[in-house]
Amino acid sequence: MPFSKHPSLIIRQADPFNAGPPPDLLSRDEITPADLFFVRNHGNVPALDPAVYRLRVGGLVARPLELSLEDLRRDFAEHTVAATLQCAGNRRMELLSVREIPGEVPWDLEAISHGVWTGVRLSDVLARAGIAAGAAHVAFTGLDEVERRGRRFGFGASIPLDKALGPEALLAYEMNGAPLPAIHGAPLRLVVPGYIGARSVKWLGEIVIQDAPSDNYFQSVAYRLFPPEADAATARDEDGRMLGELFTSAAICAPLTGETRPAGPTVVRGYAVGQGGAAVDRVEVSADDGRTWTEATLLGEAEPWGWRLWEAEVELRPGLQTLVARAADAAGHGQPAGLAETWNFKGYMNNAWHRVAVVGIIKT
């Protein structure tokens, strides 16, 4: 397995490397071990020397900066944030059952993981540079290399200035108490809790404060959400909404579709996230395709930027039936019931009720 990853990882694409853990391992630990943490890449994994690495900060600033890792560790207070990262394409495979989505990674449940990130606050670095008048967005560019539409460039993104100034936005050099692995963005990456994973730029090379969102392909074109009725052949890039906050969602990790279980009481397990970092307030599970519901037990402690693992006991009937999970968060966000409401031609942000078809059998 490349990059010292767990041998059980589901590889969705070999080059660039895109993979995630199987559901049973994904939902086993509140903090996802580094070797199981999902990987989303659009290009190469650059070989960077931490000793010569420099982070540039410019744009609408009073004092442009060039910072080494040693500068960051010495001159800024260290902070730790526990945060779940999730790809905007997580659960795309369900949408593929509605209509074809060509050219996108066919993620199932695995493009999500929860980590503990250590580094310095982005807001502290921006304060050192001095934010000038007219600033509204903060743009980031990685030191990797991707090619789109005949151009080669580093993966990029931007977030609104108010999000960048939040205490949760981090420039991280450690993951789960250890040095950040190369595959996850070493020597330095951005972590933007509550936002889609594409905004947490890896191998961070440059920060630019500006008056508008980034014009990088992955901000201005790729990660946009279109309504279900939009067509890939006719939709204009600017008609899609730039993605930011994650949506409330719950997923069943056990049992999986197609599994056979003894009829009677059975335990259902999974994960849930709230919208934009809101804490998950409730998860409900149905064993009869949504006609009746059982409230699940939320495991671990509620954290503002983290997922909640959960479990519930339901009664399986003999024969084929559909298990369903749905969540609500503390801010009142819920989930749409059907895939038709979330389908879009890029397969982003699927947060429909999660359904799993299982078979109950009578032991003889």
Secondary structure in CASP SS format (residue, H / E / C, confidence):
PFRMAT SS
TARGET T0000
AUTHOR 0000-0000-0000
METHOD secondary structure of the structure
MODEL  1
M C 1.00
P H 1.00
F H 1.00
S H 1.00
K C 1.00
H C 1.00
P C 1.00
S C 1.00
L C 1.00
I E 1.00
I E 1.00
R E 1.00
Q E 1.00
A C 1.00
D C 1.00
P C 1.00
F C 1.00
N E 1.00
A E 1.00
G E 1.00
P C 1.00
P C 1.00
P H 1.00
D H 1.00
L H 1.00
L H 1.00
S C 1.00
R C 1.00
D C 1.00
E C 1.00
I C 1.00
T C 1.00
P C 1.00
A C 1.00
D C 1.00
L C 1.00
F C 1.00
F C 1.00
V E 1.00
R C 1.00
N C 1.00
H C 1.00
G C 1.00
N C 1.00
V C 1.00
P C 1.00
A C 1.00
L C 1.00
D C 1.00
P C 1.00
A C 1.00
V C 1.00
Y C 1.00
R C 1.00
L E 1.00
R E 1.00
V E 1.00
G E 1.00
G E 1.00
L C 1.00
V E 1.00
A C 1.00
R C 1.00
P C 1.00
L E 1.00
E E 1.00
L E 1.00
S C 1.00
L H 1.00
E H 1.00
D H 1.00
L H 1.00
R H 1.00
R H 1.00
D H 1.00
F C 1.00
A C 1.00
E E 1.00
H E 1.00
T E 1.00
V E 1.00
A E 1.00
A E 1.00
T E 1.00
L E 1.00
Q E 1.00
C C 1.00
A C 1.00
G C 1.00
N C 1.00
R C 1.00
R H 1.00
M H 1.00
E H 1.00
L H 1.00
L H 1.00
S C 1.00
V C 1.00
R C 1.00
E C 1.00
I C 1.00
P C 1.00
G C 1.00
E C 1.00
V C 1.00
P C 1.00
W C 1.00
D C 1.00
L C 1.00
E C 1.00
A C 1.00
I E 1.00
S E 1.00
H E 1.00
G E 1.00
V E 1.00
W E 1.00
T E 1.00
G E 1.00
V E 1.00
R E 1.00
L H 1.00
S H 1.00
D H 1.00
V H 1.00
L H 1.00
A H 1.00
R H 1.00
A H 1.00
G C 1.00
I E 1.00
A C 1.00
A C 1.00
G C 1.00
A C 1.00
A C 1.00
H E 1.00
V E 1.00
A E 1.00
F E 1.00
T E 1.00
G E 1.00
L C 1.00
D C 1.00
E C 1.00
V E 1.00
E E 1.00
R E 1.00
R C 1.00
G C 1.00
R E 1.00
R E 1.00
F E 1.00
G C 1.00
F C 1.00
G E 1.00
A E 1.00
S E 1.00
I E 1.00
P E 1.00
L H 1.00
D H 1.00
K H 1.00
A H 1.00
L C 1.00
G C 1.00
P C 1.00
E C 1.00
A C 1.00
L E 1.00
L E 1.00
A E 1.00
Y E 1.00
E E 1.00
M E 1.00
N C 1.00
G C 1.00
A E 1.00
P E 1.00
L C 1.00
P C 1.00
A H 1.00
I H 1.00
H H 1.00
G C 1.00
A C 1.00
P C 1.00
L C 1.00
R E 1.00
L E 1.00
V E 1.00
V C 1.00
P C 1.00
G C 1.00
Y E 1.00
I C 1.00
G H 1.00
A H 1.00
R H 1.00
S C 1.00
V C 1.00
K C 1.00
W C 1.00
L E 1.00
G E 1.00
E E 1.00
I E 1.00
V E 1.00
I E 1.00
Q E 1.00
D C 1.00
A C 1.00
P C 1.00
S C 1.00
D C 1.00
N C 1.00
Y H 1.00
F H 1.00
Q H 1.00
S H 1.00
V H 1.00
A H 1.00
Y C 1.00
R E 1.00
L E 1.00
F C 1.00
P C 1.00
P C 1.00
E C 1.00
A C 1.00
D C 1.00
A C 1.00
A C 1.00
T C 1.00
A C 1.00
R C 1.00
D H 1.00
E H 1.00
D H 1.00
G C 1.00
R E 1.00
M E 1.00
L C 1.00
G C 1.00
E E 1.00
L C 1.00
F C 1.00
T C 1.00
S E 1.00
A E 1.00
A E 1.00
I E 1.00
C E 1.00
A E 1.00
P C 1.00
L C 1.00
T C 1.00
G C 1.00
E C 1.00
T E 1.00
R E 1.00
P E 1.00
A C 1.00
G E 1.00
P E 1.00
T E 1.00
V E 1.00
V E 1.00
R E 1.00
G E 1.00
Y E 1.00
A E 1.00
V E 1.00
G C 1.00
Q H 1.00
G H 1.00
G H 1.00
A C 1.00
A C 1.00
V E 1.00
D E 1.00
R E 1.00
V E 1.00
E E 1.00
V E 1.00
S E 1.00
A C 1.00
D C 1.00
D C 1.00
G C 1.00
R C 1.00
T C 1.00
W C 1.00
T E 1.00
E E 1.00
A C 1.00
T E 1.00
L E 1.00
L C 1.00
G C 1.00
E C 1.00
A C 1.00
E C 1.00
P C 1.00
W C 1.00
G C 1.00
W C 1.00
R E 1.00
L E 1.00
W E 1.00
E E 1.00
A E 1.00
E E 1.00
V E 1.00
E E 1.00
L E 1.00
R C 1.00
P C 1.00
G E 1.00
L E 1.00
Q E 1.00
T E 1.00
L E 1.00
V E 1.00
A E 1.00
R E 1.00
A E 1.00
A E 1.00
D E 1.00
A C 1.00
A C 1.00
G C 1.00
H C 1.00
G C 1.00
Q C 1.00
P C 1.00
A C 1.00
G C 1.00
L H 1.00
A H 1.00
E H 1.00
T C 1.00
W C 1.00
N C 1.00
F C 1.00
K C 1.00
G C 1.00
Y C 1.00
M C 1.00
N C 1.00
N C 1.00
A C 1.00
W C 1.00
H E 1.00
R E 1.00
V E 1.00
A E 1.00
V E 1.00
V E 1.00
G E 1.00
I E 1.00
I C 1.00
K C 1.00
T C 1.00
END
